[in-house]
Amino acid sequence: MYIDTHVHLNADQYEEDIDEVIQRAQEAGVDKMVVVGFDRKTILKAMELTEQHAFIYAVVGWHPVDAIDCTEKDLEWIESLAAHPKVVGIGETGLDYHWDKSPRDVQQEVFRKQIQLAQKVNLPIIIHNRDATADVVRILKEEGAEKTGGIMHCFGGSVETANDCIKMNFMISLGGPVTFKNAKAPKQVATEISLDHLLIETDAPYLAPHPYRGKRNEPAWVALVAEEIARLKGLPVEEVAKRTTANALKVFNIT
């Protein structure tokens, strides 16, 4: 059985066929899914999905691209939702220097506030990092993020950065890119980082794995991520499924 630790079933791309998407995931052996909300609309939909399905959990937070739109009231609302028994993390938060909607100083401020919020409610932090590795790692260290730890979502960095994050009590989550032929960094991380520190995810509807690259991703395809990690490590896929599932249950404190 698999756990898709990061999926956006709350995205508009699933509006027409979400029930079929969920059914395909279950048929593929996906036992649990963590739906990540990152603004008002997607958080509300994530919470709705947790009420409808026993096997769906939610992470709530504010995406760095939209940090400029995040208000104190939004953060207070996220904090209130953190008390819900099926909210298992804060995020996705972090830094994104690829898009320029939100100035870097605003992103960093909202990032710090969400780390502090996660510490207050004692939930793991789910980190989005795009083209901002040095600042992400620095801020995590400055804010003492190891107190709660969390997940480096869809990790695309080096083995050295992965080890830095592991020392701060973070899990390394790999998604579709690990299956891409030219994805040297994720493949190296999958090969060299112990299964004790790895999770699997889809980030669906984005980043579909090979051979579906470019199509709408879906949680059933998390199995392809596990299969590639198993191939790189020379392990049975059942071992990767078992270990990454145990890791996910632990980090999200799901029983």
C-alpha positions as CSV (number, residue, x, y, z in Angstrom):
1,M,0.0,0.0,0.0
2,Y,1.1,3.5,-0.8
3,I,0.6,7.0,0.8
4,D,0.6,9.9,-1.6
5,T,2.0,12.5,0.8
6,H,1.3,15.5,-1.4
7,V,-1.6,15.7,-3.9
8,H,-3.9,18.6,-5.0
9,L,-7.2,16.8,-5.4
10,N,-8.6,20.2,-4.6
11,A,-7.4,21.6,-8.0
12,D,-9.9,22.6,-10.6
13,Q,-8.4,20.0,-13.0
14,Y,-10.3,17.3,-11.1
15,E,-13.7,19.0,-11.0
16,E,-15.3,16.8,-13.5
17,D,-14.0,13.3,-12.5
18,I,-12.7,13.4,-8.9
19,D,-14.6,10.2,-7.9
20,E,-13.0,8.3,-10.7
21,V,-9.5,9.6,-9.9
22,I,-9.9,8.6,-6.3
23,Q,-11.2,5.1,-7.3
24,R,-8.2,4.6,-9.7
25,A,-5.8,5.6,-6.8
26,Q,-7.4,3.0,-4.5
27,E,-7.3,0.4,-7.2
28,A,-3.5,1.1,-7.6
29,G,-2.9,0.5,-3.9
30,V,-3.0,4.1,-2.6
31,D,-4.2,3.6,0.9
32,K,-4.1,7.2,2.1
33,M,-3.8,10.7,0.5
34,V,-2.7,14.0,1.9
35,V,-4.4,16.9,0.1
36,V,-2.5,20.1,0.3
37,G,-4.3,23.5,0.5
38,F,-2.3,26.7,-0.2
39,D,-4.9,29.5,-0.3
40,R,-8.5,30.1,0.8
41,K,-10.2,28.2,-2.0
42,T,-7.9,25.1,-2.0
43,I,-7.9,24.9,1.8
44,L,-11.7,24.9,1.9
45,K,-11.8,22.2,-0.7
46,A,-9.1,20.1,1.1
47,M,-11.2,20.3,4.3
48,E,-14.3,19.3,2.5
49,L,-12.5,16.2,1.0
50,T,-11.3,15.1,4.5
51,E,-14.9,15.1,5.6
52,Q,-16.1,13.0,2.6
53,H,-13.3,10.4,2.7
54,A,-11.9,8.6,5.7
55,F,-8.6,8.0,3.9
56,I,-7.9,11.6,3.0
57,Y,-6.0,14.0,5.3
58,A,-5.3,17.7,4.8
59,V,-2.3,20.1,5.0
60,V,-3.2,23.8,5.3
61,G,-0.9,26.8,4.6
62,W,-0.1,29.6,2.2
63,H,1.9,29.2,-1.0
64,P,5.0,31.5,-1.4
65,V,3.9,32.6,-4.9
66,D,0.8,34.1,-3.3
67,A,2.5,35.3,-0.1
68,I,1.6,38.9,-1.1
69,D,-2.1,38.1,-0.7
70,C,-1.6,36.4,2.8
71,T,-3.1,38.4,5.7
72,E,-2.9,38.0,9.4
73,K,-6.6,36.9,9.3
74,D,-5.6,34.1,6.9
75,L,-2.9,32.9,9.2
76,E,-5.3,33.0,12.2
77,W,-7.7,31.0,10.2
78,I,-5.0,28.4,9.3
79,E,-4.1,28.2,13.0
80,S,-7.7,27.5,13.9
81,L,-8.0,24.8,11.3
82,A,-4.9,23.1,12.7
83,A,-7.0,21.9,15.6
84,H,-9.0,19.7,13.3
85,P,-8.1,16.0,13.8
86,K,-7.5,15.4,10.1
87,V,-5.2,18.4,9.5
88,V,-1.7,16.8,9.7
89,G,0.6,19.6,8.6
90,I,1.2,23.3,7.8
91,G,2.0,24.2,4.2
92,E,2.8,24.2,1.6
93,T,5.0,27.1,2.5
94,G,8.5,28.1,1.6
95,L,10.1,30.3,-1.1
96,D,9.6,30.4,-4.9
97,Y,12.1,32.7,-6.7
98,H,11.0,31.4,-10.2
99,W,7.8,33.5,-10.3
100,D,7.8,37.1,-9.3
101,K,4.3,37.8,-8.1
102,S,5.4,38.1,-4.5
103,P,8.6,40.0,-3.5
104,R,11.2,37.9,-1.8
105,D,11.1,39.8,1.4
106,V,7.3,39.3,1.6
107,Q,7.8,35.6,0.9
108,Q,10.4,35.2,3.6
109,E,8.2,37.0,6.2
110,V,5.2,34.8,5.4
111,F,7.4,31.7,5.5
112,R,8.8,32.6,8.9
113,K,5.3,33.2,10.3
114,Q,4.2,29.8,9.1
115,I,7.2,28.1,10.6
116,Q,6.3,29.8,13.9
117,L,2.7,28.8,13.5
118,A,3.6,25.2,12.9
119,Q,5.7,25.2,16.1
120,K,2.8,26.7,18.0
121,V,0.3,24.0,16.9
122,N,3.0,21.3,16.9
123,L,2.5,20.1,13.3
124,P,5.2,19.3,10.6
125,I,5.9,21.9,8.0
126,I,5.6,21.1,4.3
127,I,8.3,23.0,2.3
128,H,8.0,24.3,-1.3
129,N,11.4,25.4,-2.7
130,R,12.0,26.7,-6.2
131,D,15.3,28.4,-7.0
132,A,15.7,29.4,-3.4
133,T,17.6,26.6,-1.6
134,A,20.1,28.8,0.3
135,D,17.4,31.0,1.7
136,V,15.1,28.1,2.5
137,V,17.8,26.2,4.5
138,R,19.0,29.4,6.2
139,I,15.5,30.4,7.3
140,L,14.6,26.9,8.5
141,K,17.8,27.0,10.7
142,E,17.2,30.5,12.0
143,E,13.6,29.7,13.0
144,G,14.5,26.4,14.7
145,A,12.4,24.4,12.3
146,E,13.8,21.1,13.6
147,K,11.4,21.5,16.6
148,T,8.6,20.2,14.4
149,G,10.5,19.0,11.4
150,G,8.5,18.3,8.3
151,I,8.8,17.5,4.6
152,M,10.9,18.8,1.7
153,H,8.2,18.5,-0.9
154,C,9.1,17.3,-4.4
155,F,12.7,17.6,-3.6
156,G,15.0,18.5,-6.5
157,G,18.2,19.5,-4.7
158,S,21.5,17.8,-4.1
159,V,22.4,15.0,-1.8
160,E,24.3,17.5,0.4
161,T,21.2,19.7,0.7
162,A,19.1,16.6,1.5
163,N,21.4,15.7,4.3
164,D,21.3,19.3,5.6
165,C,17.5,19.0,5.8
166,I,17.5,15.5,7.3
167,K,19.7,16.9,10.1
168,M,16.9,19.4,10.8
169,N,14.4,16.6,11.2
170,F,12.9,16.8,7.6
171,M,11.9,14.0,5.4
172,I,12.9,14.1,1.7
173,S,9.9,13.6,-0.6
174,L,10.3,12.5,-4.2
175,G,7.7,12.8,-7.0
176,G,7.4,12.4,-10.7
177,P,10.7,14.0,-11.7
178,V,12.7,11.1,-10.2
179,T,11.3,9.1,-13.2
180,F,12.5,11.5,-15.8
181,K,15.5,10.3,-17.8
182,N,17.4,13.6,-17.5
183,A,16.7,14.1,-13.8
184,K,20.2,13.5,-12.4
185,A,19.7,15.2,-9.0
186,P,16.5,13.3,-7.9
187,K,17.9,10.0,-9.1
188,Q,21.1,10.6,-7.1
189,V,19.1,11.5,-4.0
190,A,16.9,8.4,-4.4
191,T,20.0,6.2,-4.8
192,E,22.1,7.7,-1.9
193,I,19.6,8.8,0.7
194,S,18.4,6.0,3.1
195,L,14.8,4.8,2.8
196,D,14.5,5.9,6.4
197,H,14.3,9.5,5.2
198,L,12.3,9.2,2.0
199,L,8.6,9.8,1.2
200,I,6.8,9.5,-2.1
201,E,4.2,11.9,-3.6
202,T,2.7,12.9,-6.9
203,D,2.0,16.7,-6.6
204,A,-0.9,15.8,-8.9
205,P,-2.2,17.3,-11.1
206,Y,1.3,18.5,-11.8
207,L,4.6,16.7,-12.6
208,A,3.2,13.5,-14.0
209,P,5.8,10.7,-14.0
210,H,7.2,8.9,-17.0
211,P,5.5,7.7,-19.3
212,Y,2.8,10.2,-18.6
213,R,5.0,13.3,-18.5
214,G,3.1,16.3,-19.7
215,K,-0.4,14.8,-18.9
216,R,-2.6,15.6,-15.9
217,N,-1.0,13.7,-13.0
218,E,-3.1,11.6,-10.6
219,P,-2.5,9.9,-7.3
220,A,-2.6,6.4,-8.8
221,W,0.7,7.1,-10.4
222,V,2.6,7.4,-7.1
223,A,3.2,3.7,-7.7
224,L,5.5,4.7,-10.6
225,V,7.6,6.9,-8.3
226,A,8.0,4.0,-5.9
227,E,8.9,1.7,-8.7
228,E,11.7,4.0,-9.9
229,I,13.1,4.4,-6.4
230,A,13.0,0.6,-6.0
231,R,14.9,0.2,-9.3
232,L,17.5,2.8,-8.4
233,K,18.1,1.2,-5.0
234,G,17.9,-2.4,-6.2
235,L,15.1,-3.2,-3.8
236,P,11.7,-4.8,-4.2
237,V,9.0,-2.2,-4.7
238,E,7.1,-3.7,-1.8
239,E,9.9,-2.7,0.5
240,V,9.8,0.9,-0.8
241,A,6.0,1.0,-0.3
242,K,6.3,-0.4,3.2
243,R,9.1,1.9,4.4
244,T,7.8,5.1,2.8
245,T,4.3,4.4,4.2
246,A,5.7,3.9,7.7
247,N,7.7,7.2,7.3
248,A,4.5,9.0,6.2
249,L,2.5,7.7,9.1
250,K,5.2,8.8,11.5
251,V,5.8,12.3,10.2
252,F,2.0,13.1,9.9
253,N,1.3,11.3,13.2
254,I,-1.4,9.2,11.5
255,T,-2.4,6.0,13.3
